[in-house]
Amino acid sequence: MSVTLDLKTLLIALVMIALIVLIIYLIVMVKKLMVTLAHTNKILEDVEVISAIASERSQDVDSIITNVSGTVADLSDAVKGNQSTVSAIASIAKSAASIKGIMSSDK
C-alpha cells in the first residue's frame, strides 16, 4: 500500500492547522483581555472616588489657609499699630477661630 501526497495538499493542510492554532490563540487572548478590562474598570472607579475626596479636602485646606493668611496679615498690621484696638482684638479672635477650625478639621 502506497500513499502519495503532493506538495500543494501538504501545504494547504499545514496552513489549515496553523489557522486553527491561531484562532485558538486569539480566543484565549480575548478572554484574558476581558479580565484585564474588568480589573481596569474597578481601578478607575476607585481612582474617581479618591480624586473626589482629595479635591474636597484640598478645597477645605485652601479656605483654611486663606483665612489664616488674612488673620496673620491683620495681626501684623495690629502689631505695627496701623489698626485700632478693637480691630486688633477682632483679629486675635479670628486667628483663634481659624486655629480652632484647623484643629477640628484634623479630626
Phi, psi and omega in degrees: 000132185229136180243130177244131176240131174271160186296324181296315180295321179296317178294321178296319179296318178296320178295320179295318178296317178297322179295318178296317178297319179296319179296317178297317178299317179295322178296316179296318181296318179294322178298314178295324178295322179295320178296318180297319178295323178295317178295320179296320178296320177298315181297318180295324176295318178296319180296322179297317179295314181295322178296321178296317179296315180297321179296316180297315181294322180292327176292322177298313180296322179297317179293323178295316180296321178297316179296316181294318181294322176296320179293319178296321177296318178296318178295322178297316177296322180295321179294324180286347178090017181272357180235162178283171181296322180295318179294323179295318179294321178296321178295320178295319178296320178296318180294321177296320178294321178295318179296320177296321177296322178294315181295321182284331179284337177292330181287000000 
